[in-house]
Amino acid sequence: MTQGEIEGFLSSPFLGIGASRVKDIRVERRGQHLPSHNEIGRVLSEHGFLGIIILLILIIKPLAFRSSNKKNYYFYAFYAFWFATINHSGMRIAAPALLYAFTLLNVTKEVSKTKISKPRKTTVLDAQL
């Protein structure tokens, strides 16, 4: 399946073969009604060099966001799982999009503006009253 996607990219590298055409070509040539299993190959074959730009944005943008925002402790875990998921199941399921969104989370701890007073120490004079 990936070989057919590479052939699609090589046959039309600038603009690609068109959205959803990989599946149509697979049906015409082999009679298989299977969607792509690899999001990277699908984007390259269907969108050509624009697909390369899309993938670079998807890969680089979270890393640039992470360089200025270190608050998401799970960034690398979500990023790695997102990348692994798009390499075996594509974007057919919601999990890759959810994992990608989790890499861009900005979780902050809300600080209370009310001042908490400490308990007053009792002195010997207070105890006598």
N, C-alpha and C positions, 0 to 999 in steps of 0.2 A: 504494500500500500504506500509506503514512504517513497519507494522508487517511482511510482506513478506521479506522486506529488513533485518530486525533483524533476521529472520529465516535463511536467506542466510548467514549472518555473523556467526551465531551459528553453521551452518552446515560445514563451512570451515573458521575457525577464523584466521588461519595463513596467507594464501595467498588469501583468498576470493574466490568468485565463478567465477571470471573473468570479464573482461570488457564487458559491455552491456548485461551481462547474466541476470540481474534483469528483464529487459523488456522481454527477451526471456522466462524466467520462468513464468512470469505473463501471457504471451500469451498461454503457454502450459497448465497452471492450470486453468485459468479463461477465457481465450479468449479475454482478454483486451489488446489493443494495446496502452497502456498509458505509457509515460515516467515517471520517478521518479519525485515527486514534492519536494523532500527534498534532497539536495546535501549531507548532512552529512550522512544520512542513505544509500544513493547510494554508497558513497565512502567506507563506512564501509563494506557493503555487497560485493561489487565488488573487493575490495583490501585488506580486512582483517586487520591485525595489521599494515601493511604498510599504509593502509588508515588512521589509527589513527595517525601515524607519519606524514603523509601528512597534516592532519587537524591541528595537533599541530604546524607544521611549518607555515601554513597559518594564524593561530591565533596569534602565539607568535612573528613572524618576524616583523610585522608592529609595535607591541608594543615596541620591542627592538629598532627599527629604530626611533620611536618617542622619546624614552628616550635620544637619542643623538642629535635629530634634532627637535627643537620646533617651526620651522618656518611655518609649515602648520597649520593654524588656524582652518581649517575645518576637521582636522584629525578624531576626534571622531564622527563627523556627518557622514562622509563617511564610517568609520569603522562600525558604528552601522547599517547604511543602507545596507552595503554589507552583514553583518551577517544576517539581517532580510530577505534580498532578497534571499540568498542561502537556507534559511529555508522554503521558500514557492514556489520558482520557479526553484531551482537548477541553473545549469549553461547553460540552454538551450537558454537563451537570452544573449545578450551582456552586459546588465546593470550590473550584478555582477562583471564581469571582469573589466569594466570601473570604477566602484566604488572602487574596490580593488586597481586599479592603482592610483586613486586619493588619496588614503590614503598614498601612497608612494611618493607623489609629494614633491619636494624641491624647493619652490618658493623663490627667493632672489631678493632684490631690487638692481638694478644696480646703482652704484654710479658713477657720472660723474667725470672724471679725470681733466677736465679743470676747472680752478679756475675762478669763476665769480667775477668780480671786482665790488665793490660797487660804486655808483655815488659819485663823489668828492664834498665835501661841498664847496660852494663858500664863499669867505671871502670878507671883505670890500675892500681890495686891488684889487681883481679880478673884482669886480663890477665897480670900477672906471676906469679900463682899457677898 
